[in-house]
Amino acid sequence: MAADSGRDDFIIAIRSAFLKKGTRQNFSLLTLLIISILVLSLEYFKSGPISKLRSITKDLIFKGSFFVSAPFVYAKDQYFLFQDHLNMYEEFTVLREKNYNIEKLKNEVDFYKSENIRLKKLIDEREIASENYLIAKVLLDQQSPFLKSMIINKGYKHGIKLGVAVKDQSYYVGKIINVNLLTSRILLATDLNSKIPVIIEPNGINAILSGNGSNLYGDLEFLPKLNEIEEGAIVYTSGIDGIISPAIPVGKIKIKDDVKYVEFFVNYNQLKLIRVNN
């Protein structure tokens, strides 16, 4: 009796819950239940009108899903497009600032160049630097453990002069030591016989860069005993000899066991085309 009474109370509670929801909600739930049963039952029919109805129903559902989701997809695409636009604007701002700084530096360099030319005229200094150069191809790379030289396909017929600097892009490679009609020989900065006057900046210290046979670094000679040269300082040609153009970057200072040496900017193992000042 107690069990029957509990079951009756449960049924009464469920009936009361449905009655409280109202007639409209009961009808909606019943309708959805019927539709769900019909859709599921359509899967058991593989041919005839029911199969066509099933196909049409699926098409309607798929198409409806596409059209319903289209606004959300569009909104998402627009959001990402807006984010890309913001990122692009930020990058544009950074690039514009960099371009402004480059233009500023270029104007300063032009000013210092013109000022340097005027000062040289005042002290009557001979100009040995030249903006003109020839592009030459390396024909033969004659390298032994300590003797380093190259043969190029340009000679005095092309305007090559003895002693002028040879560069890879803007970096010092060596100097012309022999000129023929159609070819010339370059003594590389790595050669044991190479001795070039250099200046170390920003300290303004003069020294002699000596080759030692290594393609990676050179030795510094005649440095002041007391100097404040730091690692990373840039080494340039000084032009004191009156032959090699000044201010050609050669390498940067490296310090190991309190010994200072120059790490070359040029990769001497990859030289194919070089520039020769004329």
Secondary structure, DSSP 8 states (H G I E B T S, - for coil): -HHHHHHHHHHHHHHHHHHHH-HHHHHHHHHHHHHHHHHHHHTT--SHHHHHHHHHHHHHHHHHHHHHHHHHHHHHHHHHHHHHHHHHHHHHHHHHHHHHHHHHHHHHHHHHHHHHHHHHHHTT------S-EEEEEEEEEEE-SS-EEEEES--GGGT--TT-EEEETTEEEEEEEEE-SS-EEEEETTSTT-EEEEEEETTTEEEEEE--S-SSEEEEES--SS----TT-EEEE--TTSSS-SS-EEEEEEEETTEEEEEESS-TTS--EEEEE-
